[in-house]
Amino acid sequence: MTASLWLLFVSAFTSATLLPGSSEAVLMTLLTADGGILAREAVFPLVAVATLGNSLGSLVNWILGRFFSHYRDRKWFPVNEDEFARAQAWYGRWGIWSLALSWMPLIGDPITLIAGVMRTPFLPFILIVVVAKAARYSFLALGVAAVLA
């Protein structure tokens, strides 16, 4: 079980960064393993580990945005100035509550990055992100449990 939790943590962590990952697939695989025993006995630890890993990955994005954006005028910076300004304007319009979408594939990672760029305070950032990520994994686990029942 410990190895499975570490695998899930690493998958969830990398999934939240700009690196590829598929934490949902790992979580569903673990929940359905051995005829769904883990879905009945260990759903809370699995959801908690996935939430923790994914939230910490989002925190890495926030830190990168907060400290790495100083280099946006460099040639190697991965986003051009127009895209950067557009992302800042979008976040400026929707504000901190856009972090409620941090659970979403493709747009969640950039939102957490731009939150760092926009100097979103740590406590509201992490609270909203953790709730959003926990809701996603809980919903997924409930869906798997319902199918297995």
C-alpha positions as CSV (number, residue, x, y, z in Angstrom):
1,M,0.0,0.0,0.0
2,T,2.9,2.4,0.8
3,A,4.3,2.0,-2.7
4,S,0.9,2.7,-4.2
5,L,0.5,5.9,-2.1
6,W,3.9,7.1,-3.2
7,L,3.1,6.4,-6.9
8,L,-0.1,8.3,-6.5
9,F,1.6,11.2,-4.8
10,V,4.3,11.5,-7.5
11,S,1.7,11.2,-10.3
12,A,-0.5,13.9,-8.7
13,F,2.5,16.2,-8.0
14,T,3.8,16.0,-11.6
15,S,0.2,16.3,-13.0
16,A,-0.1,19.7,-11.3
17,T,3.1,21.1,-12.6
18,L,3.8,21.8,-16.2
19,L,5.2,18.2,-16.5
20,P,3.0,15.5,-17.9
21,G,1.1,13.2,-15.5
22,S,-2.1,11.3,-15.1
23,S,-3.1,11.2,-11.5
24,E,-6.7,10.5,-12.3
25,A,-5.8,7.3,-14.1
26,V,-3.5,6.2,-11.2
27,L,-6.2,6.9,-8.7
28,M,-8.9,5.0,-10.6
29,T,-6.5,2.1,-11.1
30,L,-5.7,1.9,-7.4
31,L,-9.4,2.2,-6.5
32,T,-10.4,-0.6,-8.8
33,A,-7.5,-2.9,-8.0
34,D,-8.3,-6.3,-6.5
35,G,-12.0,-5.9,-7.2
36,G,-12.3,-2.5,-5.6
37,I,-11.0,-3.4,-2.2
38,L,-9.2,-0.1,-1.9
39,A,-12.3,1.8,-3.0
40,R,-14.1,0.4,0.0
41,E,-11.2,0.4,2.6
42,A,-8.8,3.1,1.7
43,V,-10.6,5.7,-0.3
44,F,-9.9,8.6,2.2
45,P,-6.1,8.0,2.2
46,L,-6.0,7.8,-1.6
47,V,-8.0,11.0,-2.1
48,A,-5.9,12.7,0.6
49,V,-2.6,11.7,-0.9
50,A,-3.7,12.7,-4.4
51,T,-5.0,16.0,-3.1
52,L,-1.7,16.7,-1.2
53,G,0.5,15.8,-4.2
54,N,-1.6,17.8,-6.6
55,S,-1.8,20.8,-4.3
56,L,2.0,20.8,-3.7
57,G,2.5,20.7,-7.5
58,S,0.3,23.7,-7.8
59,L,2.4,25.4,-5.1
60,V,5.5,24.8,-7.3
61,N,3.7,26.6,-10.1
62,W,2.8,29.5,-7.8
63,I,6.5,29.8,-6.6
64,L,7.7,29.6,-10.2
65,G,5.3,32.4,-11.2
66,R,6.2,34.5,-8.2
67,F,10.0,34.3,-8.7
68,F,10.6,33.2,-12.3
69,S,8.5,36.0,-14.0
70,H,11.4,38.4,-13.5
71,Y,13.1,36.7,-16.4
72,R,10.2,37.2,-18.9
73,D,12.3,39.6,-21.0
74,R,14.8,36.8,-21.7
75,K,14.8,35.0,-25.0
76,W,14.5,31.6,-23.4
77,F,11.4,32.5,-21.4
78,P,8.6,30.1,-22.5
79,V,5.9,32.7,-22.9
80,N,6.0,35.7,-25.2
81,E,5.2,39.2,-23.8
82,D,1.7,39.3,-25.5
83,E,0.7,35.9,-24.0
84,F,2.0,37.0,-20.7
85,A,0.1,40.2,-20.7
86,R,-3.1,38.4,-21.8
87,A,-2.8,35.9,-18.9
88,Q,-2.3,38.7,-16.5
89,A,-5.3,40.6,-17.8
90,W,-7.4,37.5,-17.6
91,Y,-6.4,36.8,-14.0
92,G,-6.8,40.5,-13.2
93,R,-10.4,40.3,-14.5
94,W,-11.5,37.1,-12.7
95,G,-9.2,37.3,-9.7
96,I,-8.4,34.9,-7.0
97,W,-11.6,32.9,-7.5
98,S,-10.3,31.7,-10.9
99,L,-8.2,29.4,-8.7
100,A,-11.4,27.3,-8.2
101,L,-10.7,26.1,-11.7
102,S,-7.2,24.9,-10.8
103,W,-8.5,21.3,-10.9
104,M,-9.2,21.5,-14.6
105,P,-6.8,19.9,-17.1
106,L,-4.9,22.2,-19.4
107,I,-6.0,25.5,-17.8
108,G,-5.4,24.7,-14.1
109,D,-1.6,24.7,-14.2
110,P,-1.3,28.0,-16.0
111,I,-3.9,29.6,-13.6
112,T,-1.7,28.6,-10.6
113,L,1.4,29.9,-12.3
114,I,-0.2,33.3,-13.1
115,A,-1.5,33.5,-9.5
116,G,2.1,33.5,-8.5
117,V,3.0,36.2,-11.1
118,M,0.1,38.3,-9.8
119,R,1.4,37.9,-6.2
120,T,-1.7,36.2,-4.9
121,P,-1.2,35.8,-1.1
122,F,-0.2,32.3,-0.1
123,L,-3.0,31.5,2.3
124,P,-6.0,32.3,0.0
125,F,-4.1,30.6,-2.8
126,I,-3.5,27.3,-1.0
127,L,-7.0,27.2,0.6
128,I,-8.8,27.6,-2.7
129,V,-6.5,25.2,-4.6
130,V,-6.7,22.5,-1.9
131,V,-10.5,22.7,-1.9
132,A,-10.7,22.5,-5.7
133,K,-8.3,19.6,-5.9
134,A,-10.0,17.7,-3.1
135,A,-13.4,18.2,-4.7
136,R,-12.0,16.8,-8.0
137,Y,-10.5,13.7,-6.5
138,S,-13.5,13.1,-4.2
139,F,-15.9,13.3,-7.1
140,L,-13.8,10.9,-9.1
141,A,-13.5,8.4,-6.1
142,L,-17.3,8.6,-5.5
143,G,-17.9,7.9,-9.2
144,V,-15.6,4.9,-9.1
145,A,-17.3,3.7,-5.9
146,A,-20.7,4.1,-7.4
147,V,-19.7,2.0,-10.5
148,L,-18.2,-0.7,-8.3
149,A,-21.3,-0.9,-6.0
